[in-house]
Amino acid sequence: MKQIILRSASPRRKELLEQAGYSFTILPADIDETIDLNCSPLQNVKRLGLRKALENHKDYYGSIIIGCDTIVVLNGKIYGKPSSEEDAYQMLKSLSGRMHEVMSGVGIIYKDRQYNFGVISKVFFKNLTDEEIWNYIHTKECFGKAGSYAIQGTGRGLIDKYEGSLSNIIGLPMERVLEVLKEIYEMED
């Protein structure tokens, strides 16, 4: 069986791959994640996912290398991970009562083949009171999450509905990832 390397320390991405039945090694990528203002949010996230997979990829030739980046986008503005409680508050206040997009960019490398794709899901937030926002922030779940929330946790209570891939919103669009892994596993070596 081909070795899989996940270039992410995200516990959510780890859980999603494990739930799909894969065993893998975690080797987080260490790349500059600066956004290119000349590119769209989707172009940026695809580029970052591929750059994570490409980092030192020749050292792991013959392994399947998966890199991913996920962002939250509201009206063209990218919301990353909050730097403070106040930052989380501002993000959640902005998302309150509105629809935003969750975009993941994935790069998968196997030998001399490269796959790079983006997946977009839509999330519709409830109208939140300041008290609801602060109560959620005080759970600390918002930290380390793009857009300051986790749909798979307590943050589900902030959301009215979503459209598209739930695993994408969590952080790794498994439907597309599994298609690529199937293709790779069916290749003759």
N, C-alpha and C positions, 0 to 999 in steps of 0.2 A: 504494500500500500504506500502511496506517495505521502511524504511528510508534508504537513501543513504548518506554516508559520503565520501567526497573527501578529501584525505590527501595531498592536494596541494594548494598553494596560486597562482598557475599559472593562469593568466587571460585567456590564450588560452585553457587550459583544462576545465576551467569553461564554456567558450563559446561553446566548442564542446559538452559537456554534455547538456547544455541548448538547443542547436540547435537540439539535439536528443529528446527533449521534457521531460527531467527528471528534477525534483526538488531535491535539495540535500543541505546538510550542508557542509560548508568548514571548516575543522579543519586541518591545515597544520601539517605534521609530523615534528618532530625535531630529526633527527637521524644523526649519523656520516656517511658522504657520502664518506669516504675514499675508494679508489679503491684497491682491492686485486690484487697485481701483479702476483699472482699464478693462476689467473682465466682469461678467455678470456673476451673481452669487453662485449659480449652478456651475459655471466654468471654473470658478475659484475652488469649490468643494471637490469637483472632479480632479482638478490639478493636484490638490492636497492629498486626496486618497491615493492617486497614482504615485506621487512623490514619496509617500510613506512606504509603499510597496517596493519602490525602486531603490530605497536607501540600502546600500551594500548588498544588493540582490545577487551579485555575482558570487558572494561568499556562500550563498545557499542554493546554487545552481542545482536544478533537479527537484527542489522543493516547490510546493505551491505557496506563494507568498501573498497574503491578503492585507491591504492597507485600506483604511476607511476614515473619512472625516464627515461629521454631521453638523449642520448649522440650522438655525431658525431664522426665517426671513419674513419680515413684515414690511410691506410697501417698498421693497427693494433694499431695505436696511437689514444688515446681518446682525443677529444677536448671538453672541458667543456665551461663554461661561461667565457668571457674575464674579466680580472681584471683591464685593462686599455685600452686606445686607441691603444697604441703600441702592446699590447697583441692581440687585435682585428685585427690589421693590419697583424701581423704575421700569425694568423689563416687564414684570408681571402686570403692572399698571397699564403699560402700552398694549399688552396682549389682551387685556380684559375686554370681553364683549366683541372680540374681533376674530376674523379668520387669519391664520398665518400659514406659511409653508415650512415644512421640515424637509431639508435636502441632505441627502447623503451622497458622497462621491466615493466610489470604490475603485481601487486598482488591484488587479490580480495578475501576478507574474508566474508563468511556468515555463522554464527553460527559455526559449527565445520568443515566446508568445506573451503578448500584453493584452489585457482586457481593461477597459476603463469606461465606466458608466455612472450615470447619476439617476437617482430616484427621488421623486417629489411626492409628499403626502400633504394633505391639508388638515389642519387642526382648528377647531372652532371653540374658543374659550367662552365660558359663562361670563356674565357681568359680575365682577368680583367687587366686594366692598374692601375698603382699606383693612378692616379687621380680618377678613378672610385671607388677604394677601400676607399680612404680618403673621397670622397664625401659621400659615404654610412656611414662610421663611424661617420661623422659629423651630420648625422640625429639622432644619439644616439639610433637608433633601435637595434643596435648590442648588447647592454648591456642586461644582464639577459637571453641571448639566447645561448644555446649550439652551438658551431661552429661560433658564432658571427653574425648570420643572422636569419631573420624571413621570411620564404617562403610566409607567408600569408600577408606580408606587402611590403614595398619598396624593400626588399631583393629579391623578385620574379625576379627583373630585373637582378640579378647576375646569374640567373640559366638558363641553356640551356634547360634542361628537367629533369624529374624524373621518376622513375619506382617504383611501389608499392603504398602503402597507403599514401595519402596526409595528412590525419589526424594524422598518425604516425609521419610524418615529422613536423607537427605543434606541436605535443607533447602528443597525446593520441590516440592510434590506435583503433578508434571507431568500426571498423568492428568486431574485436575480442571481444572488451568490450561488445558490444551489444549482441553478441552470448551468452556470459556468463550471462549477466543480464537476457536475455530471459529464459535461463535454470533455473536460481534462481527463477524468478517470476512464473515459471510453477511448482515449487516444492510445495508439500503440506506441510503446517506448522504443 
